[in-house]
Amino acid sequence: MEGLKARPYNLNKVSSGPGPFLVLVSLAAQAAAGGWIPAGATRGVTLEFRDEPRLEVREVRASTALPFPAARIFPLVCDFTHYGSLVSGVQETRLISGTAPSDYEIYMRYAPRFLVVSARDVVVHVRSQSPVGGSSRCDWTDLKEREPERKGIVRMPLLRGSWTIEPLDAARSRVVYQVAVDPGGRLPGWLVRRGAVRALPDVIEQVRRRLARESHAPSR
């Protein structure tokens, strides 16, 4: 989304008035927040982004409170075998090694939303931490050359991210979903950025709906 692109400040053009002070305050606030820049909110989900020069991509972060205990959220969002029903476009998930959701490697294939865009795939290594009574977290990073590339499918050069689930009380949790992605190929940068910003709230909404359905399902 072009409107979310960070605009560099030019202090040389500010000659008088409160402008320089406000600019410095803004820069200091961004630095204190780890460089994260607010990007509005969607359906109660707060969005932020930052440009990561080491990875040469834009990271996107989404956070919100969900009316479910952390113990129910963690095994759902940190087990990527569920992502066919949580993440739009995921058509295939295949566990390669390890045990989900604790420590495992998994292959994922994404179908294109448009026929002119090639399918994408990636292998990621997921590691999880779930301390009793505290915040739970899982992180993932892409694995290079872990699986042979498939004909007609673009291998994603980069897919990294994390889920953090923090208990607010016995029935509510705060979740933070963070992703940095380079889908590869010739997709324009603005399209990738817009897709990432839109995708995160959609995933969180699917998580909420899935847990709500399970809450109302009759016990056996």
Secondary structure, 3 states (H helix, E strand, C coil): CHHHCCCCCCHHHCCCCCHHHHHHHHHHHHHHCCCCEEEEEECCEEEEEEEECCCCEEEEEEEEEECCCHHHHHHHHCCHHHHHHHCCCEEEEEEEEEECCCEEEEEEEECCCCCCCCEEEEEEEEEEECCCCCCEEEEEEECCCCCCCCCCEEECCEEEEEEEEEECCCCCEEEEEEEEEECCCCCCHHHHHHHHHHHHHHHHHHHHHHHHHHHHCCCC
